[in-house]
Amino acid sequence: MKVTKGSLLMFAYLRRRIRFDDRGDVPGWVLVTLMTAGIVMALWIVAEPKLSSLLSNALNVSGDPSK
């Protein structure tokens, strides 16, 4: 198999493209992470009183064997 200058240039070009193609994806993952954190925080604000009372009731019932 004969290696030509053109094939070396093509190899260098493709290697560089493959190496740098995924750099644009980082902001997308950052955005997804921030949006997920925001959704969790919003749901926590809404559900926190109910979850707190649910946990408190469960601990009160399980903590006293006479009930």
PDB file of N, H, CA, C and O in Angstrom:
ATOM      1  N   MET A   1       0.860  -1.179   0.000  1.00  0.00           N
ATOM      2  CA  MET A   1       0.000   0.000   0.000  1.00  0.00           C
ATOM      3  C   MET A   1       0.900   1.234   0.000  1.00  0.00           C
ATOM      4  O   MET A   1       1.778   1.384   0.850  1.00  0.00           O
ATOM      5  N   LYS A   2       0.665   2.095  -0.953  1.00  0.00           N
ATOM      6  H   LYS A   2      -0.048   1.973  -1.643  1.00  0.00           H
ATOM      7  CA  LYS A   2       1.491   3.285  -1.121  1.00  0.00           C
ATOM      8  C   LYS A   2       0.842   4.466  -0.391  1.00  0.00           C
ATOM      9  O   LYS A   2      -0.341   4.745  -0.582  1.00  0.00           O
ATOM     10  N   VAL A   3       1.621   5.151   0.441  1.00  0.00           N
ATOM     11  H   VAL A   3       2.582   4.924   0.596  1.00  0.00           H
ATOM     12  CA  VAL A   3       1.137   6.319   1.166  1.00  0.00           C
ATOM     13  C   VAL A   3       1.499   7.555   0.363  1.00  0.00           C
ATOM     14  O   VAL A   3       2.667   7.805   0.066  1.00  0.00           O
ATOM     15  N   THR A   4       0.484   8.315   0.020  1.00  0.00           N
ATOM     16  H   THR A   4      -0.465   8.112   0.260  1.00  0.00           H
ATOM     17  CA  THR A   4       0.714   9.525  -0.762  1.00  0.00           C
ATOM     18  C   THR A   4       0.521  10.752   0.119  1.00  0.00           C
ATOM     19  O   THR A   4      -0.010  10.681   1.227  1.00  0.00           O
ATOM     20  N   LYS A   5       0.966  11.859  -0.413  1.00  0.00           N
ATOM     21  H   LYS A   5       1.397  11.916  -1.313  1.00  0.00           H
ATOM     22  CA  LYS A   5       0.822  13.113   0.317  1.00  0.00           C
ATOM     23  C   LYS A   5      -0.661  13.454   0.516  1.00  0.00           C
ATOM     24  O   LYS A   5      -1.056  13.967   1.563  1.00  0.00           O
ATOM     25  N   GLY A   6      -1.459  13.166  -0.491  1.00  0.00           N
ATOM     26  H   GLY A   6      -1.138  12.750  -1.342  1.00  0.00           H
ATOM     27  CA  GLY A   6      -2.895  13.437  -0.406  1.00  0.00           C
ATOM     28  C   GLY A   6      -3.574  12.613   0.677  1.00  0.00           C
ATOM     29  O   GLY A   6      -4.426  13.121   1.406  1.00  0.00           O
ATOM     30  N   SER A   7      -3.196  11.331   0.785  1.00  0.00           N
ATOM     31  H   SER A   7      -2.504  10.919   0.193  1.00  0.00           H
ATOM     32  CA  SER A   7      -3.818  10.495   1.804  1.00  0.00           C
ATOM     33  C   SER A   7      -3.393  10.937   3.204  1.00  0.00           C
ATOM     34  O   SER A   7      -4.187  10.859   4.141  1.00  0.00           O
ATOM     35  N   LEU A   8      -2.152  11.399   3.357  1.00  0.00           N
ATOM     36  H   LEU A   8      -1.507  11.462   2.596  1.00  0.00           H
ATOM     37  CA  LEU A   8      -1.701  11.919   4.646  1.00  0.00           C
ATOM     38  C   LEU A   8      -2.452  13.193   5.026  1.00  0.00           C
ATOM     39  O   LEU A   8      -2.830  13.382   6.182  1.00  0.00           O
ATOM     40  N   LEU A   9      -2.662  14.063   4.038  1.00  0.00           N
ATOM     41  H   LEU A   9      -2.355  13.910   3.099  1.00  0.00           H
ATOM     42  CA  LEU A   9      -3.419  15.289   4.302  1.00  0.00           C
ATOM     43  C   LEU A   9      -4.865  14.977   4.676  1.00  0.00           C
ATOM     44  O   LEU A   9      -5.432  15.599   5.575  1.00  0.00           O
ATOM     45  N   MET A  10      -5.456  14.008   3.977  1.00  0.00           N
ATOM     46  H   MET A  10      -4.996  13.503   3.247  1.00  0.00           H
ATOM     47  CA  MET A  10      -6.828  13.621   4.272  1.00  0.00           C
ATOM     48  C   MET A  10      -6.917  13.011   5.674  1.00  0.00           C
ATOM     49  O   MET A  10      -7.858  13.300   6.413  1.00  0.00           O
ATOM     50  N   PHE A  11      -5.954  12.178   6.040  1.00  0.00           N
ATOM     51  H   PHE A  11      -5.190  11.944   5.440  1.00  0.00           H
ATOM     52  CA  PHE A  11      -5.932  11.579   7.360  1.00  0.00           C
ATOM     53  C   PHE A  11      -5.811  12.653   8.446  1.00  0.00           C
ATOM     54  O   PHE A  11      -6.507  12.594   9.459  1.00  0.00           O
ATOM     55  N   ALA A  12      -4.929  13.629   8.232  1.00  0.00           N
ATOM     56  H   ALA A  12      -4.364  13.676   7.409  1.00  0.00           H
ATOM     57  CA  ALA A  12      -4.745  14.701   9.211  1.00  0.00           C
ATOM     58  C   ALA A  12      -6.023  15.535   9.340  1.00  0.00           C
ATOM     59  O   ALA A  12      -6.413  15.920  10.442  1.00  0.00           O
ATOM     60  N   TYR A  13      -6.664  15.808   8.212  1.00  0.00           N
ATOM     61  H   TYR A  13      -6.348  15.496   7.316  1.00  0.00           H
ATOM     62  CA  TYR A  13      -7.907  16.577   8.222  1.00  0.00           C
ATOM     63  C   TYR A  13      -9.006  15.843   8.988  1.00  0.00           C
ATOM     64  O   TYR A  13      -9.673  16.439   9.834  1.00  0.00           O
ATOM     65  N   LEU A  14      -9.200  14.556   8.698  1.00  0.00           N
ATOM     66  H   LEU A  14      -8.659  14.072   8.011  1.00  0.00           H
ATOM     67  CA  LEU A  14     -10.252  13.780   9.362  1.00  0.00           C
ATOM     68  C   LEU A  14      -9.966  13.618  10.855  1.00  0.00           C
ATOM     69  O   LEU A  14     -10.882  13.676  11.675  1.00  0.00           O
ATOM     70  N   ARG A  15      -8.705  13.416  11.202  1.00  0.00           N
ATOM     71  H   ARG A  15      -7.961  13.369  10.536  1.00  0.00           H
ATOM     72  CA  ARG A  15      -8.347  13.274  12.613  1.00  0.00           C
ATOM     73  C   ARG A  15      -8.657  14.552  13.389  1.00  0.00           C
ATOM     74  O   ARG A  15      -9.146  14.507  14.518  1.00  0.00           O
ATOM     75  N   ARG A  16      -8.366  15.676  12.769  1.00  0.00           N
ATOM     76  H   ARG A  16      -7.969  15.712  11.852  1.00  0.00           H
ATOM     77  CA  ARG A  16      -8.640  16.950  13.428  1.00  0.00           C
ATOM     78  C   ARG A  16     -10.142  17.193  13.563  1.00  0.00           C
ATOM     79  O   ARG A  16     -10.595  17.690  14.594  1.00  0.00           O
ATOM     80  N   ARG A  17     -10.909  16.853  12.547  1.00  0.00           N
ATOM     81  H   ARG A  17     -10.541  16.449  11.709  1.00  0.00           H
ATOM     82  CA  ARG A  17     -12.365  17.038  12.605  1.00  0.00           C
ATOM     83  C   ARG A  17     -12.992  16.158  13.663  1.00  0.00           C
ATOM     84  O   ARG A  17     -13.885  16.601  14.386  1.00  0.00           O
ATOM     85  N   ILE A  18     -12.549  14.932  13.766  1.00  0.00           N
ATOM     86  H   ILE A  18     -11.825  14.571  13.179  1.00  0.00           H
ATOM     87  CA  ILE A  18     -13.104  14.019  14.757  1.00  0.00           C
ATOM     88  C   ILE A  18     -12.771  14.500  16.161  1.00  0.00           C
ATOM     89  O   ILE A  18     -13.606  14.425  17.062  1.00  0.00           O
ATOM     90  N   ARG A  19     -11.567  14.987  16.344  1.00  0.00           N
ATOM     91  H   ARG A  19     -10.889  15.048  15.612  1.00  0.00           H
ATOM     92  CA  ARG A  19     -11.132  15.419  17.665  1.00  0.00           C
ATOM     93  C   ARG A  19     -11.916  16.646  18.138  1.00  0.00           C
ATOM     94  O   ARG A  19     -12.200  16.752  19.331  1.00  0.00           O
ATOM     95  N   PHE A  20     -12.270  17.565  17.257  1.00  0.00           N
ATOM     96  H   PHE A  20     -12.039  17.478  16.288  1.00  0.00           H
ATOM     97  CA  PHE A  20     -12.902  18.818  17.658  1.00  0.00           C
ATOM     98  C   PHE A  20     -14.409  18.860  17.417  1.00  0.00           C
ATOM     99  O   PHE A  20     -15.036  19.877  17.712  1.00  0.00           O
ATOM    100  N   ASP A  21     -15.012  17.795  16.894  1.00  0.00           N
ATOM    101  H   ASP A  21     -14.502  16.969  16.655  1.00  0.00           H
ATOM    102  CA  ASP A  21     -16.440  17.829  16.596  1.00  0.00           C
ATOM    103  C   ASP A  21     -17.319  17.875  17.839  1.00  0.00           C
ATOM    104  O   ASP A  21     -18.396  18.468  17.782  1.00  0.00           O
ATOM    105  N   ASP A  22     -16.919  17.285  18.950  1.00  0.00           N
ATOM    106  H   ASP A  22     -16.043  16.803  18.996  1.00  0.00           H
ATOM    107  CA  ASP A  22     -17.795  17.214  20.102  1.00  0.00           C
ATOM    108  C   ASP A  22     -17.635  18.387  21.066  1.00  0.00           C
ATOM    109  O   ASP A  22     -18.249  18.381  22.133  1.00  0.00           O
ATOM    110  N   ARG A  23     -16.858  19.359  20.735  1.00  0.00           N
ATOM    111  H   ARG A  23     -16.360  19.364  19.868  1.00  0.00           H
ATOM    112  CA  ARG A  23     -16.665  20.499  21.634  1.00  0.00           C
ATOM    113  C   ARG A  23     -17.925  21.344  21.774  1.00  0.00           C
ATOM    114  O   ARG A  23     -18.131  21.946  22.828  1.00  0.00           O
ATOM    115  N   GLY A  24     -18.767  21.411  20.763  1.00  0.00           N
ATOM    116  H   GLY A  24     -18.600  20.922  19.907  1.00  0.00           H
ATOM    117  CA  GLY A  24     -19.970  22.214  20.823  1.00  0.00           C
ATOM    118  C   GLY A  24     -21.053  21.624  21.696  1.00  0.00           C
ATOM    119  O   GLY A  24     -22.045  22.294  21.983  1.00  0.00           O
ATOM    120  N   ASP A  25     -20.889  20.393  22.122  1.00  0.00           N
ATOM    121  H   ASP A  25     -20.083  19.849  21.889  1.00  0.00           H
ATOM    122  CA  ASP A  25     -21.906  19.732  22.917  1.00  0.00           C
ATOM    123  C   ASP A  25     -21.868  20.125  24.391  1.00  0.00           C
ATOM    124  O   ASP A  25     -22.856  19.933  25.100  1.00  0.00           O
ATOM    125  N   VAL A  26     -20.768  20.663  24.859  1.00  0.00           N
ATOM    126  H   VAL A  26     -19.965  20.819  24.284  1.00  0.00           H
ATOM    127  CA  VAL A  26     -20.635  20.989  26.282  1.00  0.00           C
ATOM    128  C   VAL A  26     -21.682  22.003  26.737  1.00  0.00           C
ATOM    129  O   VAL A  26     -22.301  21.767  27.775  1.00  0.00           O
ATOM    130  N   PRO A  27     -21.921  23.094  26.051  1.00  0.00           N
ATOM    131  CA  PRO A  27     -22.959  24.022  26.509  1.00  0.00           C
ATOM    132  C   PRO A  27     -24.343  23.384  26.573  1.00  0.00           C
ATOM    133  O   PRO A  27     -25.153  23.759  27.421  1.00  0.00           O
ATOM    134  N   GLY A  28     -24.626  22.435  25.699  1.00  0.00           N
ATOM    135  H   GLY A  28     -23.969  22.131  25.009  1.00  0.00           H
ATOM    136  CA  GLY A  28     -25.901  21.738  25.748  1.00  0.00           C
ATOM    137  C   GLY A  28     -26.052  20.940  27.031  1.00  0.00           C
ATOM    138  O   GLY A  28     -27.112  20.955  27.656  1.00  0.00           O
ATOM    139  N   TRP A  29     -24.996  20.243  27.421  1.00  0.00           N
ATOM    140  H   TRP A  29     -24.135  20.231  26.913  1.00  0.00           H
ATOM    141  CA  TRP A  29     -25.049  19.467  28.663  1.00  0.00           C
ATOM    142  C   TRP A  29     -25.134  20.378  29.884  1.00  0.00           C
ATOM    143  O   TRP A  29     -25.803  20.050  30.863  1.00  0.00           O
ATOM    144  N   VAL A  30     -24.465  21.503  29.824  1.00  0.00           N
ATOM    145  H   VAL A  30     -23.921  21.769  29.028  1.00  0.00           H
ATOM    146  CA  VAL A  30     -24.561  22.456  30.932  1.00  0.00           C
ATOM    147  C   VAL A  30     -25.989  22.969  31.047  1.00  0.00           C
ATOM    148  O   VAL A  30     -26.523  23.080  32.151  1.00  0.00           O
ATOM    149  N   LEU A  31     -26.600  23.277  29.932  1.00  0.00           N
ATOM    150  H   LEU A  31     -26.167  23.187  29.035  1.00  0.00           H
ATOM    151  CA  LEU A  31     -27.980  23.765  29.933  1.00  0.00           C
ATOM    152  C   LEU A  31     -28.937  22.710  30.468  1.00  0.00           C
ATOM    153  O   LEU A  31     -29.822  23.026  31.263  1.00  0.00           O
ATOM    154  N   VAL A  32     -28.775  21.468  30.046  1.00  0.00           N
ATOM    155  H   VAL A  32     -28.056  21.211  29.399  1.00  0.00           H
ATOM    156  CA  VAL A  32     -29.635  20.389  30.526  1.00  0.00           C
ATOM    157  C   VAL A  32     -29.482  20.222  32.037  1.00  0.00           C
ATOM    158  O   VAL A  32     -30.472  20.031  32.744  1.00  0.00           O
ATOM    159  N   THR A  33     -28.255  20.292  32.531  1.00  0.00           N
ATOM    160  H   THR A  33     -27.451  20.447  31.957  1.00  0.00           H
ATOM    161  CA  THR A  33     -28.007  20.138  33.968  1.00  0.00           C
ATOM    162  C   THR A  33     -28.644  21.273  34.758  1.00  0.00           C
ATOM    163  O   THR A  33     -29.278  21.036  35.787  1.00  0.00           O
ATOM    164  N   LEU A  34     -28.480  22.496  34.285  1.00  0.00           N
ATOM    165  H   LEU A  34     -27.966  22.688  33.449  1.00  0.00           H
ATOM    166  CA  LEU A  34     -29.079  23.636  34.985  1.00  0.00           C
ATOM    167  C   LEU A  34     -30.601  23.597  34.962  1.00  0.00           C
ATOM    168  O   LEU A  34     -31.247  23.926  35.957  1.00  0.00           O
ATOM    169  N   MET A  35     -31.170  23.201  33.842  1.00  0.00           N
ATOM    170  H   MET A  35     -30.645  22.934  33.034  1.00  0.00           H
ATOM    171  CA  MET A  35     -32.623  23.122  33.753  1.00  0.00           C
ATOM    172  C   MET A  35     -33.163  22.022  34.660  1.00  0.00           C
ATOM    173  O   MET A  35     -34.211  22.194  35.284  1.00  0.00           O
ATOM    174  N   THR A  36     -32.458  20.892  34.741  1.00  0.00           N
ATOM    175  H   THR A  36     -31.607  20.752  34.235  1.00  0.00           H
ATOM    176  CA  THR A  36     -32.881  19.817  35.629  1.00  0.00           C
ATOM    177  C   THR A  36     -32.827  20.265  37.079  1.00  0.00           C
ATOM    178  O   THR A  36     -33.740  19.981  37.854  1.00  0.00           O
ATOM    179  N   ALA A  37     -31.771  20.958  37.445  1.00  0.00           N
ATOM    180  H   ALA A  37     -31.029  21.189  36.815  1.00  0.00           H
ATOM    181  CA  ALA A  37     -31.658  21.464  38.816  1.00  0.00           C
ATOM    182  C   ALA A  37     -32.789  22.456  39.119  1.00  0.00           C
ATOM    183  O   ALA A  37     -33.338  22.457  40.221  1.00  0.00           O
ATOM    184  N   GLY A  38     -33.127  23.285  38.155  1.00  0.00           N
ATOM    185  H   GLY A  38     -32.681  23.284  37.260  1.00  0.00           H
ATOM    186  CA  GLY A  38     -34.228  24.239  38.342  1.00  0.00           C
ATOM    187  C   GLY A  38     -35.570  23.548  38.513  1.00  0.00           C
ATOM    188  O   GLY A  38     -36.380  23.962  39.342  1.00  0.00           O
ATOM    189  N   ILE A  39     -35.812  22.510  37.744  1.00  0.00           N
ATOM    190  H   ILE A  39     -35.154  22.174  37.070  1.00  0.00           H
ATOM    191  CA  ILE A  39     -37.070  21.774  37.860  1.00  0.00           C
ATOM    192  C   ILE A  39     -37.158  21.083  39.219  1.00  0.00           C
ATOM    193  O   ILE A  39     -38.207  21.096  39.863  1.00  0.00           O
ATOM    194  N   VAL A  40     -36.047  20.479  39.651  1.00  0.00           N
ATOM    195  H   VAL A  40     -35.195  20.469  39.128  1.00  0.00           H
ATOM    196  CA  VAL A  40     -36.030  19.811  40.959  1.00  0.00           C
ATOM    197  C   VAL A  40     -36.280  20.825  42.065  1.00  0.00           C
ATOM    198  O   VAL A  40     -37.035  20.540  42.995  1.00  0.00           O
ATOM    199  N   MET A  41     -35.675  21.985  41.988  1.00  0.00           N
ATOM    200  H   MET A  41     -35.062  22.216  41.233  1.00  0.00           H
ATOM    201  CA  MET A  41     -35.884  23.009  43.014  1.00  0.00           C
ATOM    202  C   MET A  41     -37.336  23.481  43.031  1.00  0.00           C
ATOM    203  O   MET A  41     -37.913  23.655  44.104  1.00  0.00           O
ATOM    204  N   ALA A  42     -37.931  23.689  41.865  1.00  0.00           N
ATOM    205  H   ALA A  42     -37.462  23.548  40.993  1.00  0.00           H
ATOM    206  CA  ALA A  42     -39.323  24.134  41.795  1.00  0.00           C
ATOM    207  C   ALA A  42     -40.266  23.082  42.368  1.00  0.00           C
ATOM    208  O   ALA A  42     -41.195  23.409  43.106  1.00  0.00           O
ATOM    209  N   LEU A  43     -40.024  21.820  42.029  1.00  0.00           N
ATOM    210  H   LEU A  43     -39.269  21.554  41.429  1.00  0.00           H
ATOM    211  CA  LEU A  43     -40.857  20.757  42.576  1.00  0.00           C
ATOM    212  C   LEU A  43     -40.666  20.618  44.080  1.00  0.00           C
ATOM    213  O   LEU A  43     -41.621  20.348  44.809  1.00  0.00           O
ATOM    214  N   TRP A  44     -39.436  20.801  44.543  1.00  0.00           N
ATOM    215  H   TRP A  44     -38.660  21.020  43.952  1.00  0.00           H
ATOM    216  CA  TRP A  44     -39.174  20.698  45.974  1.00  0.00           C
ATOM    217  C   TRP A  44     -39.908  21.797  46.746  1.00  0.00           C
ATOM    218  O   TRP A  44     -40.441  21.540  47.826  1.00  0.00           O
ATOM    219  N   ILE A  45     -39.940  23.000  46.211  1.00  0.00           N
ATOM    220  H   ILE A  45     -39.508  23.209  45.334  1.00  0.00           H
ATOM    221  CA  ILE A  45     -40.639  24.111  46.874  1.00  0.00           C
ATOM    222  C   ILE A  45     -42.129  23.797  46.998  1.00  0.00           C
ATOM    223  O   ILE A  45     -42.744  24.084  48.025  1.00  0.00           O
ATOM    224  N   VAL A  46     -42.697  23.216  45.967  1.00  0.00           N
ATOM    225  H   VAL A  46     -42.197  22.983  45.133  1.00  0.00           H
ATOM    226  CA  VAL A  46     -44.119  22.900  45.980  1.00  0.00           C
ATOM    227  C   VAL A  46     -44.415  21.702  46.896  1.00  0.00           C
ATOM    228  O   VAL A  46     -45.404  21.712  47.628  1.00  0.00           O
ATOM    229  N   ALA A  47     -43.562  20.677  46.856  1.00  0.00           N
ATOM    230  H   ALA A  47     -42.758  20.669  46.261  1.00  0.00           H
ATOM    231  CA  ALA A  47     -43.858  19.428  47.552  1.00  0.00           C
ATOM    232  C   ALA A  47     -43.281  19.353  48.965  1.00  0.00           C
ATOM    233  O   ALA A  47     -43.628  18.434  49.706  1.00  0.00           O
ATOM    234  N   GLU A  48     -42.426  20.273  49.359  1.00  0.00           N
ATOM    235  H   GLU A  48     -42.145  21.020  48.757  1.00  0.00           H
ATOM    236  CA  GLU A  48     -41.735  20.186  50.648  1.00  0.00           C
ATOM    237  C   GLU A  48     -42.679  20.127  51.850  1.00  0.00           C
ATOM    238  O   GLU A  48     -42.453  19.290  52.724  1.00  0.00           O
ATOM    239  N   PRO A  49     -43.714  20.951  51.953  1.00  0.00           N
ATOM    240  CA  PRO A  49     -44.596  20.864  53.121  1.00  0.00           C
ATOM    241  C   PRO A  49     -45.305  19.500  53.231  1.00  0.00           C
ATOM    242  O   PRO A  49     -45.415  18.937  54.320  1.00  0.00           O
ATOM    243  N   LYS A  50     -45.775  18.990  52.107  1.00  0.00           N
ATOM    244  H   LYS A  50     -45.686  19.447  51.222  1.00  0.00           H
ATOM    245  CA  LYS A  50     -46.469  17.694  52.118  1.00  0.00           C
ATOM    246  C   LYS A  50     -45.505  16.567  52.449  1.00  0.00           C
ATOM    247  O   LYS A  50     -45.840  15.683  53.238  1.00  0.00           O
ATOM    248  N   LEU A  51     -44.325  16.580  51.868  1.00  0.00           N
ATOM    249  H   LEU A  51     -44.052  17.297  51.228  1.00  0.00           H
ATOM    250  CA  LEU A  51     -43.334  15.548  52.167  1.00  0.00           C
ATOM    251  C   LEU A  51     -42.885  15.604  53.619  1.00  0.00           C
ATOM    252  O   LEU A  51     -42.668  14.568  54.247  1.00  0.00           O
ATOM    253  N   SER A  52     -42.748  16.802  54.145  1.00  0.00           N
ATOM    254  H   SER A  52     -42.924  17.643  53.634  1.00  0.00           H
ATOM    255  CA  SER A  52     -42.333  16.974  55.531  1.00  0.00           C
ATOM    256  C   SER A  52     -43.385  16.416  56.483  1.00  0.00           C
ATOM    257  O   SER A  52     -43.045  15.710  57.433  1.00  0.00           O
ATOM    258  N   SER A  53     -44.646  16.722  56.244  1.00  0.00           N
ATOM    259  H   SER A  53     -44.922  17.296  55.472  1.00  0.00           H
ATOM    260  CA  SER A  53     -45.710  16.193  57.110  1.00  0.00           C
ATOM    261  C   SER A  53     -45.848  14.682  56.953  1.00  0.00           C
ATOM    262  O   SER A  53     -46.124  13.982  57.928  1.00  0.00           O
ATOM    263  N   LEU A  54     -45.663  14.177  55.750  1.00  0.00           N
ATOM    264  H   LEU A  54     -45.439  14.746  54.958  1.00  0.00           H
ATOM    265  CA  LEU A  54     -45.727  12.739  55.512  1.00  0.00           C
ATOM    266  C   LEU A  54     -44.632  12.008  56.287  1.00  0.00           C
ATOM    267  O   LEU A  54     -44.893  10.980  56.913  1.00  0.00           O
ATOM    268  N   LEU A  55     -43.424  12.529  56.246  1.00  0.00           N
ATOM    269  H   LEU A  55     -43.212  13.363  55.737  1.00  0.00           H
ATOM    270  CA  LEU A  55     -42.312  11.933  56.965  1.00  0.00           C
ATOM    271  C   LEU A  55     -42.522  12.042  58.477  1.00  0.00           C
ATOM    272  O   LEU A  55     -42.265  11.090  59.214  1.00  0.00           O
ATOM    273  N   SER A  56     -42.981  13.180  58.925  1.00  0.00           N
ATOM    274  H   SER A  56     -43.190  13.954  58.326  1.00  0.00           H
ATOM    275  CA  SER A  56     -43.231  13.382  60.345  1.00  0.00           C
ATOM    276  C   SER A  56     -44.289  12.413  60.859  1.00  0.00           C
ATOM    277  O   SER A  56     -44.112  11.814  61.919  1.00  0.00           O
ATOM    278  N   ASN A  57     -45.370  12.254  60.132  1.00  0.00           N
ATOM    279  H   ASN A  57     -45.513  12.741  59.270  1.00  0.00           H
ATOM    280  CA  ASN A  57     -46.421  11.313  60.526  1.00  0.00           C
ATOM    281  C   ASN A  57     -45.905   9.878  60.539  1.00  0.00           C
ATOM    282  O   ASN A  57     -46.234   9.111  61.444  1.00  0.00           O
ATOM    283  N   ALA A  58     -45.114   9.515  59.561  1.00  0.00           N
ATOM    284  H   ALA A  58     -44.847  10.138  58.826  1.00  0.00           H
ATOM    285  CA  ALA A  58     -44.577   8.150  59.504  1.00  0.00           C
ATOM    286  C   ALA A  58     -43.635   7.890  60.670  1.00  0.00           C
ATOM    287  O   ALA A  58     -43.656   6.805  61.252  1.00  0.00           O
ATOM    288  N   LEU A  59     -42.816   8.866  61.014  1.00  0.00           N
ATOM    289  H   LEU A  59     -42.800   9.747  60.541  1.00  0.00           H
ATOM    290  CA  LEU A  59     -41.894   8.686  62.136  1.00  0.00           C
ATOM    291  C   LEU A  59     -42.646   8.652  63.474  1.00  0.00           C
ATOM    292  O   LEU A  59     -42.264   7.908  64.377  1.00  0.00           O
ATOM    293  N   ASN A  60     -43.693   9.441  63.602  1.00  0.00           N
ATOM    294  H   ASN A  60     -44.003  10.046  62.868  1.00  0.00           H
ATOM    295  CA  ASN A  60     -44.480   9.431  64.834  1.00  0.00           C
ATOM    296  C   ASN A  60     -45.178   8.092  65.048  1.00  0.00           C
ATOM    297  O   ASN A  60     -45.213   7.579  66.166  1.00  0.00           O
ATOM    298  N   VAL A  61     -45.726   7.535  63.990  1.00  0.00           N
ATOM    299  H   VAL A  61     -45.698   7.952  63.082  1.00  0.00           H
ATOM    300  CA  VAL A  61     -46.426   6.256  64.090  1.00  0.00           C
ATOM    301  C   VAL A  61     -45.443   5.132  64.358  1.00  0.00           C
ATOM    302  O   VAL A  61     -45.699   4.291  65.219  1.00  0.00           O
ATOM    303  N   SER A  62     -44.337   5.093  63.653  1.00  0.00           N
ATOM    304  H   SER A  62     -44.129   5.776  62.953  1.00  0.00           H
ATOM    305  CA  SER A  62     -43.377   3.993  63.813  1.00  0.00           C
ATOM    306  C   SER A  62     -42.559   4.142  65.070  1.00  0.00           C
ATOM    307  O   SER A  62     -41.978   3.158  65.528  1.00  0.00           O
ATOM    308  N   GLY A  63     -42.483   5.339  65.660  1.00  0.00           N
ATOM    309  H   GLY A  63     -42.955   6.138  65.288  1.00  0.00           H
ATOM    310  CA  GLY A  63     -41.674   5.557  66.849  1.00  0.00           C
ATOM    311  C   GLY A  63     -42.340   5.120  68.139  1.00  0.00           C
ATOM    312  O   GLY A  63     -41.649   4.872  69.127  1.00  0.00           O
ATOM    313  N   ASP A  64     -43.674   5.016  68.160  1.00  0.00           N
ATOM    314  H   ASP A  64     -44.235   5.218  67.357  1.00  0.00           H
ATOM    315  CA  ASP A  64     -44.391   4.657  69.377  1.00  0.00           C
ATOM    316  C   ASP A  64     -45.038   3.275  69.180  1.00  0.00           C
ATOM    317  O   ASP A  64     -46.014   3.165  68.438  1.00  0.00           O
ATOM    318  N   PRO A  65     -44.525   2.233  69.817  1.00  0.00           N
ATOM    319  CA  PRO A  65     -45.068   0.888  69.604  1.00  0.00           C
ATOM    320  C   PRO A  65     -46.475   0.692  70.170  1.00  0.00           C
ATOM    321  O   PRO A  65     -47.151  -0.268  69.802  1.00  0.00           O
ATOM    322  N   SER A  66     -46.931   1.587  71.061  1.00  0.00           N
ATOM    323  H   SER A  66     -46.381   2.367  71.360  1.00  0.00           H
ATOM    324  CA  SER A  66     -48.254   1.404  71.646  1.00  0.00           C
ATOM    325  C   SER A  66     -49.391   1.849  70.731  1.00  0.00           C
ATOM    326  O   SER A  66     -50.549   1.540  71.008  1.00  0.00           O
ATOM    327  N   LYS A  67     -49.096   2.555  69.665  1.00  0.00           N
ATOM    328  H   LYS A  67     -48.155   2.807  69.440  1.00  0.00           H
ATOM    329  CA  LYS A  67     -50.159   3.047  68.757  1.00  0.00           C
ATOM    330  C   LYS A  67     -50.547   2.020  67.744  1.00  0.00           C
ATOM    331  O   LYS A  67     -51.419   2.271  66.913  1.00  0.00           O
TER     332      LYS A  67
END
